[in-house]
Amino acid sequence: MFLEKINKPNDIHKIALADFPQLADEIRQFLIESVSRTGGHLASNLGAVELTLAIHNVLDFPEDKLIWDVGHQAYTHKILTGRKDAFATLRKEGGLSGFPKRAESDCDAFDAGHSSNSISAGLGYVRARDLLGRKNHVVSVIGDGALTGGMAYEALNNAAELDTNFIIVINDNNMSISKNVGGMSTYLSALRTAEAYTGMKIGVTKAVKKIPKVGTAMVDAVRRTKSSIKQLFIPGMLFENMGLTYLGPVDGHNMRQMMKLFNEAKRVEGAVVVHVITEKGRGYKPASTYPDRFHGTGPFDIQTGKPLTVKEAPTYTDVFAKGMVRLGEENTKLAAITAAMPEGTGLKAFQQAFPDRFFDVGIAEEHAVTFAAGLALGGIIPVVAVYSSFLQRAVDQILHDVCMQKLHVIFAIDRAGLVGADGETHQGNFDFSYLSMMPGMTVMAPKNDWELEAMLEAAVNGDGPYAIRYPKGTACTEFQQFQAPILRGKAEILSKGKKAAILAVGSMVSVCQDAVKLLKEQGIDPTFVNARFIKPLDTALLDELAEDHQLFVTVEENVKSGGFGEHVCAYMEACHPGCRVIPIAIWDRFVPQGSIDSLRCKVGLSAAEIAQTVETGIS
């Protein structure tokens, strides 16, 4: 067992090259067995095993720097840097992160989790290295899917100015989470099916060198140009025309070929792109057959590939998907936009039903929002479906391109609030704050499945920008007796009490119901409000309650700063200074990975702590 010999960084250098294929097989089997128990990102990691081994073979850690784009393909890197024994804790509270984490290892150069930023980070490392006179190598690995994000091209454009070494590896598996779209996908597809450029370049170089007297001089002269010798025979190479040296494509499962190319890349004085073609899910048939299903998976049966836990009830994503199809049938102007996640956001059904009104723009959230603005100006009602943490990337576009023009664009914000195992990079705890600061934006959060679909319908029939944020996981089916019409800026009273009022937002309504039960056992009967709207506030209800309530407790799964509670505080202080407001929210912190229930306890959002806050506040 060669994997047993890998216990700390650089142990791979003790393994003979002839034994690398066996090591790759052992790592792949280890990943399948480990992730089948813990869940995690499997398909992307199975495809990157040989690539990671080849990179580690030519680098020394932690002196050299390896930056992973997104980071969900870094499991083999973690194994090779001494974290194999921690995989039983993968994505668990206090355990091994599913992404690179600098706090976890000196060999993790950059905390990853979002797409298209590895080249920018790597370029920063290169400039710092040169300023400090160091000689280490810097390698950024970026997936072909991440190349649909505009930030990657900003970095590539900047990297073209380099006159020192910087290696950019394109891990090209023809997929991100879902199948890639757009011009870059088409371009890379052409390269995949073309003749092997590296071999052709070597052959041409040898042939030209044989020309008497002038051959070697010709080769050296062409090499000094930014486009290299390939430009003589393959005009229009995208990367070389940008000023970057291009090597490849190379088989991402042939380690000897990759090592040869990486060693050649280390000698380039400038930025060099190494194009590596891999197979997502390689070595495990269920993952290679259904790579999207095994992108992020829960525990599963290895023999069948089937999940061990069967989904019993619809998720909020399912409810949104159903609502979009129904509303699409009723309104031919309704369109849907995703940033490379039709399955994850629930838009697959809409795509199948209305393909002409479905748009996948790739991993390009900023473009998605401004594209939606253009659709709205053209008379379409666009719904941008996106995860909360990914929408953060488009704050400027929402503010300037949508809200400033008062456009009717709807943002369906999935995975809002605490999301659990993916940790800091994926928790959706900031959307209330950055959305509610924008003039003209309407921000809503449903208490249950019925309310999500009703809010979506209200947004489609409304005017101006709307945002509906809803959590990950099974949709709440309680409170079905409360179905008051969705009126902009109007909250819903679930039960009328006295002295204290609990104003709950979205996913916190069901938690606060448990808190209300605990309080009633103590003889406290608070008014219980489903806030519904973060913006605009239901100030009329606040005014009404202020007449006979002394304490207002707001509860939200969002950071305190700029959130719902602070808006209520500001209004009550200005209009009803005799009332006390206590916001219960996530404090100024990034929330680590863990189960959602456990994390709620840690940040003070459990029913018991909410009840204790109310009890203390009125005593």
Rosetta blueprint (number, residue, H / E / L):
1 M L
2 F L
3 L H
4 E H
5 K H
6 I L
7 N L
8 K L
9 P L
10 N L
11 D H
12 I H
13 H H
14 K H
15 I L
16 A L
17 L H
18 A H
19 D H
20 F H
21 P H
22 Q H
23 L H
24 A H
25 D H
26 E H
27 I H
28 R H
29 Q H
30 F H
31 L H
32 I H
33 E H
34 S H
35 V H
36 S H
37 R H
38 T H
39 G L
40 G E
41 H L
42 L L
43 A H
44 S H
45 N H
46 L H
47 G H
48 A L
49 V H
50 E H
51 L H
52 T H
53 L H
54 A H
55 I H
56 H H
57 N H
58 V H
59 L L
60 D L
61 F L
62 P L
63 E L
64 D L
65 K E
66 L E
67 I E
68 W E
69 D L
70 V L
71 G L
72 H L
73 Q L
74 A L
75 Y H
76 T H
77 H H
78 K H
79 I H
80 L H
81 T H
82 G H
83 R H
84 K H
85 D H
86 A H
87 F H
88 A H
89 T H
90 L L
91 R L
92 K L
93 E L
94 G L
95 G L
96 L L
97 S L
98 G L
99 F L
100 P L
101 K L
102 R L
103 A L
104 E L
105 S L
106 D L
107 C L
108 D L
109 A L
110 F L
111 D L
112 A L
113 G L
114 H L
115 S L
116 S L
117 N L
118 S H
119 I H
120 S H
121 A H
122 G H
123 L H
124 G H
125 Y H
126 V H
127 R H
128 A H
129 R H
130 D H
131 L H
132 L L
133 G L
134 R L
135 K L
136 N L
137 H L
138 V E
139 V E
140 S E
141 V E
142 I E
143 G E
144 D L
145 G L
146 A H
147 L H
148 T H
149 G L
150 G H
151 M H
152 A H
153 Y H
154 E H
155 A H
156 L H
157 N H
158 N H
159 A H
160 A L
161 E L
162 L L
163 D L
164 T L
165 N L
166 F E
167 I E
168 I E
169 V E
170 I E
171 N E
172 D E
173 N L
174 N L
175 M E
176 S L
177 I L
178 S L
179 K E
180 N L
181 V L
182 G L
183 G H
184 M H
185 S H
186 T H
187 Y H
188 L H
189 S H
190 A H
191 L H
192 R H
193 T H
194 A L
195 E L
196 A L
197 Y H
198 T H
199 G H
200 M H
201 K H
202 I H
203 G H
204 V H
205 T H
206 K H
207 A H
208 V H
209 K H
210 K L
211 I L
212 P L
213 K L
214 V L
215 G H
216 T H
217 A H
218 M H
219 V H
220 D H
221 A H
222 V H
223 R H
224 R L
225 T L
226 K L
227 S L
228 S L
229 I H
230 K H
231 Q H
232 L H
233 F L
234 I L
235 P L
236 G L
237 M L
238 L H
239 F H
240 E H
241 N H
242 M L
243 G L
244 L L
245 T E
246 Y E
247 L E
248 G E
249 P E
250 V E
251 D E
252 G L
253 H L
254 N L
255 M H
256 R H
257 Q H
258 M H
259 M H
260 K H
261 L H
262 F H
263 N H
264 E H
265 A H
266 K H
267 R L
268 V L
269 E L
270 G L
271 A E
272 V E
273 V E
274 V E
275 H E
276 V E
277 I E
278 T L
279 E L
280 K L
281 G L
282 R L
283 G L
284 Y L
285 K H
286 P H
287 A H
288 S H
289 T H
290 Y L
291 P L
292 D L
293 R L
294 F L
295 H L
296 G L
297 T E
298 G L
299 P L
300 F E
301 D L
302 I L
303 Q L
304 T L
305 G L
306 K L
307 P E
308 L L
309 T L
310 V L
311 K L
312 E L
313 A L
314 P L
315 T E
316 Y H
317 T H
318 D H
319 V H
320 F H
321 A H
322 K H
323 G H
324 M H
325 V H
326 R H
327 L H
328 G H
329 E H
330 E H
331 N L
332 T L
333 K L
334 L E
335 A E
336 A E
337 I E
338 T E
339 A L
340 A L
341 M L
342 P L
343 E L
344 G L
345 T L
346 G L
347 L L
348 K H
349 A H
350 F H
351 Q H
352 Q H
353 A H
354 F L
355 P H
356 D H
357 R H
358 F E
359 F E
360 D E
361 V L
362 G L
363 I L
364 A L
365 E H
366 E H
367 H H
368 A H
369 V H
370 T H
371 F H
372 A H
373 A H
374 G H
375 L H
376 A H
377 L H
378 G L
379 G L
380 I L
381 I E
382 P E
383 V E
384 V E
385 A E
386 V E
387 Y E
388 S H
389 S H
390 F H
391 L H
392 Q H
393 R H
394 A H
395 V H
396 D H
397 Q H
398 I H
399 L H
400 H H
401 D H
402 V H
403 C H
404 M L
405 Q L
406 K L
407 L L
408 H L
409 V L
410 I E
411 F E
412 A E
413 I E
414 D E
415 R L
416 A L
417 G E
418 L L
419 V L
420 G L
421 A L
422 D L
423 G L
424 E L
425 T L
426 H L
427 Q L
428 G E
429 N L
430 F L
431 D H
432 F H
433 S H
434 Y H
435 L H
436 S H
437 M L
438 M L
439 P L
440 G L
441 M L
442 T E
443 V E
444 M E
445 A L
446 P L
447 K L
448 N L
449 D H
450 W H
451 E H
452 L H
453 E H
454 A H
455 M H
456 L H
457 E H
458 A H
459 A H
460 V H
461 N L
462 G L
463 D L
464 G L
465 P L
466 Y E
467 A E
468 I E
469 R E
470 Y L
471 P L
472 K L
473 G L
474 T E
475 A L
476 C L
477 T L
478 E L
479 F L
480 Q L
481 Q L
482 F L
483 Q L
484 A L
485 P L
486 I L
487 L L
488 R L
489 G L
490 K L
491 A L
492 E E
493 I E
494 L E
495 S E
496 K L
497 G L
498 K L
499 K E
500 A E
501 A E
502 I E
503 L E
504 A E
505 V L
506 G L
507 S L
508 M H
509 V H
510 S H
511 V H
512 C H
513 Q H
514 D H
515 A H
516 V H
517 K H
518 L H
519 L H
520 K H
521 E H
522 Q L
523 G L
524 I L
525 D L
526 P L
527 T E
528 F E
529 V E
530 N E
531 A L
532 R L
533 F E
534 I E
535 K E
536 P L
537 L L
538 D L
539 T H
540 A H
541 L H
542 L H
543 D H
544 E H
545 L H
546 A H
547 E L
548 D L
549 H E
550 Q E
551 L E
552 F E
553 V E
554 T E
555 V E
556 E E
557 E E
558 N E
559 V E
560 K L
561 S L
562 G L
563 G L
564 F H
565 G H
566 E H
567 H H
568 V H
569 C H
570 A H
571 Y H
572 M H
573 E H
574 A H
575 C H
576 H L
577 P L
578 G L
579 C L
580 R E
581 V E
582 I E
583 P E
584 I E
585 A E
586 I E
587 W L
588 D L
589 R L
590 F L
591 V L
592 P L
593 Q L
594 G L
595 S L
596 I H
597 D H
598 S H
599 L H
600 R H
601 C H
602 K H
603 V L
604 G L
605 L L
606 S L
607 A H
608 A H
609 E H
610 I H
611 A H
612 Q H
613 T H
614 V H
615 E H
616 T H
617 G H
618 I H
619 S L
